[in-house]
């Protein structure tokens, strides 16, 4: 279910760095996805 949240946050990209950082620590894989985008 976390994947869905990440997708929403990524689309928003308004500046939810706090949420992103939290996910980044939990799943470094997403960090790569963010860079690829």
FENWO-V760863 format. One record per residue. N is the residue number from 0. SS is DSSP state (2 for helix, 1 for strand, 0 for the rest). PSI is psi as a letter, one per 20 degrees, with the letter a starting at -180 (NA if undefined). D_FIRST is the distance of its C-alpha to the first C-alpha in Angstrom with 1 decimal. Layout:
n=[N & N]
ss=[SS & SS]
psi=[PSI & PSI]
d_first=[D_FIRST & D_FIRST]
This chain:
n=[0 & 1 & 2 & 3 & 4 & 5 & 6 & 7 & 8 & 9 & 10 & 11 & 12 & 13 & 14 & 15 & 16 & 17 & 18 & 19 & 20 & 21 & 22 & 23 & 24 & 25 & 26 & 27 & 28 & 29 & 30 & 31 & 32 & 33 & 34 & 35 & 36]
ss=[0 & 2 & 2 & 2 & 2 & 2 & 2 & 2 & 2 & 2 & 2 & 2 & 0 & 0 & 0 & 0 & 2 & 2 & 2 & 2 & 2 & 2 & 2 & 2 & 2 & 2 & 0 & 2 & 2 & 2 & 2 & 2 & 2 & 2 & 2 & 2 & 0]
psi=[h & h & g & g & g & g & g & g & g & g & g & g & k & h & k & l & h & g & g & g & g & g & g & g & h & g & n & i & g & h & g & g & g & g & g & g & NA]
d_first=[0.0 & 3.8 & 5.3 & 5.5 & 6.9 & 9.0 & 10.3 & 11.5 & 13.0 & 14.6 & 16.1 & 17.4 & 19.0 & 21.2 & 21.3 & 18.2 & 19.4 & 18.6 & 14.9 & 15.2 & 17.5 & 15.2 & 12.4 & 15.4 & 16.7 & 13.6 & 13.1 & 16.4 & 15.2 & 13.5 & 17.0 & 18.6 & 16.5 & 17.6 & 21.2 & 21.2 & 20.3]
